[in-house]
Structures are given as C-alpha cells and as structure tokens.
Amino acid sequence: MTLASLEDAKLQLHVTDPAREAEITMLLEHASAIVFDYIGARADPTWNPTTAPDLVQAATLYTLVHLWEHRGDDSETDEKFWAGLSLRLMRTRDPALA
C-alpha cells in the first residue's frame, strides 16, 4: 500500500525511465510505511494514493526523495530529515502526554 502514486513519485524524482519503476515502487512503499508509522494510530489504514490527505501525500514524497538521495549513509542528513518530517506531520499526530 502506498500513500502516493507511482506517477507522482516519478514526477517528484524527475525520472522518466520506466526501467527505474521497480526501484521507485519499492522506495515508495518504504516511504509510505515510514509515514504510516510516524502518524501512528491516527493514520487511516484505508488511505491510498487517491484518498490520503494532501499533507500525507506530500510527506510521503518528501520521504521518498530522502530515501532516493540518501541510502542511510549520513546520520547528519537523517537528523535533518526527521526534523523536516516532524514539521510536516506534527498536526496529524496525537499529542504526547507527559
């Protein structure tokens, strides 16, 4: 299950080569899983590329770009990524209780 379409993912990555679709699909699935996990209980399991809120789709594409450009080899970049994802999705999460 993905939260953005393959067409949107290819557009976001500026990829036109159909030979890269399998790789993009895999990373899009991973990006969607990261976003679902980040949102937690407030994520609707029935969301798909046509029903997910625009904010969630945008965060998924943001995550996809990060996965595409950084293969987990730069922890400083990862910290910036998580801060950016948090800013994008903070309104979708339940507030934590201290």
HELIX and SHEET records of a PDB file:
HELIX    1   1 LEU A    6  LEU A   13  1                                   8    
HELIX    2   2 PRO A   18  ARG A   20  5                                   3    
HELIX    3   3 GLU A   21  ILE A   39  1                                  19    
HELIX    4   4 GLY A   40  ARG A   42  5                                   3    
HELIX    5   5 ASP A   54  GLU A   69  1                                  16    
HELIX    6   6 SER A   75  LEU A   89  1                                  15    
HELIX    7   7 MET A   90  THR A   92  5                                   3    
END                                                                             
